[in-house]
Amino acid sequence: MHHAKTTYLSHMEESIETQRLIPAWEYVADTVMGGISTGSLRTEVYQGRSANVLRGDVSLDNNGGFVQIAADLNADGGIYDASDWDGFQMIICGNDTAYDFRLRTDALQRPWQSFRTDFIAPSTWQTVQLPFDQMIPHKIDAAFDPARLRRIGILAIGRAMRAEIAVAAVNLYRN
């Protein structure tokens, strides 16, 4: 599988410093584990803004239950040190539904392990901040270390639902 390189651009917005990430998103669904959820990832104009749009139908049948977009922070899958930042900031729009934001570090060995938080994809474009100190470890005893990041993901998961979330920007931020 070919991965484009994630690009980083830093700038100041108001009182928040950000570093823009341009992830090479890829679509993944539960079919990798026998589930039957379906979906797609497209770059398009969504409510007037260019965005990466995840759409899909999440099915719990056949032990399924997710669709996602995910990206390595480095093209070679290596670690990315985000320890100088406070968290992730996304400019998003969607269907007023809850989604998961997941981070993977090099401390995680199993695909079901992650550090996660949830958020609502509002029906109008909004900026949502996801602070590192709100990341909850899932099925792992390791502490979250932003200096050891590898991968980010946005998931519609855990319930039968219609997913629709548009991501116009992903930034690291610090106050």
Summary of the structure (lengths in Angstrom):
residues: 175
radius of gyration: 15.4
end to end distance: 36.5
largest distance: 48.0
contacts: 540
relative contact order: 0.27
helix: 7%
strand: 58%
